[in-house]
Amino acid sequence: MEHDVEDEGGPAHCATGKTRLYVDAPLAEGGEVALGKDQSHYLLHVLRMGEGEHVLLFNGRDGEWAAEIAEAAKKSCLLRVTGRTRPHIALPDIWLLFAPVKRARLDFIAQKATEMGAGLIQPVITRRTIVSRVKDARLHANVIEAAEQCGLVALPEVREAESLDRLLDRWSEEAGGRRILFCDEAAEPGGAKAALERLAGEIGRGAPLALLIGPEGGFDAGERARLHARADTLALSLGPRIMRADTAAIAALAAVQLFLGDW
């Protein structure tokens, strides 16, 4: 489905005319949802909608629901939920762990990873990472925007940035046996397909996975050695060409979804 993306950072207004909004509120038939100032402004003054008109709502846990504008004031809007249109559909249990990059490319990673079905998104600070400060609110906003535009009813979890060393220190205890697939620019090109097929045969589709993308300069020798030494970690090559970190994240996620996810 094609979507018309509106100005002012508003939610998706689909080509069919049906607007989708993410709301952080319980959704049930007959319930009411009071929109905040920004969403009210978007519906009433950008889209010029009025009382009796319909939108779609989702909150990441209760599925998708139809609602109508029950009350419209200058700076506020009250929606009444009329019925569920789709049940909740969980995302694949694939975590995307990536070294943060500059602002626009970080937005791109968050948006595209959401569209492609990542279940969790987390920046990871490596020894060669240049960008060390990440705004969690901005990441979350990009996730919401992508979910609104692409018809998702679930949102990936967004976690705070953490150092790779600290993450690996407690991985075995907290990740529940989750495999790590790390994109290694030093790996022999041409083996990714066979490696993913072998892993799919071993653990099957839908098993918990984490995909780890390094910084522009790649993992340093110590990090690479530590990853290779782990029994729960598999190195992947993304081919003979050097990719930017944001491109690598999306290319790798596509490959993993194809062989091990829900594609």
Beta strands, then each sheet from edge to edge (+ up, - down):
strand 1: 3-4
strand 2: 13-14
strand 3: 19-22
strand 4: 32-35
strand 5: 54-58
strand 6: 64-72
strand 7: 77-86
strand 8: 94-98
strand 9: 120-125
strand 10: 157-158
strand 11: 162-163
strand 12: 179-183
strand 13: 209-213
strand 14: 233-236
sheet 1: 1+ 2-
sheet 2: 3+ 5+ 6- 7+ 4-
sheet 3: 10+ 9+ 8+ 13+ 12+ 14+
sheet 4: 10+ 9+ 11+
end
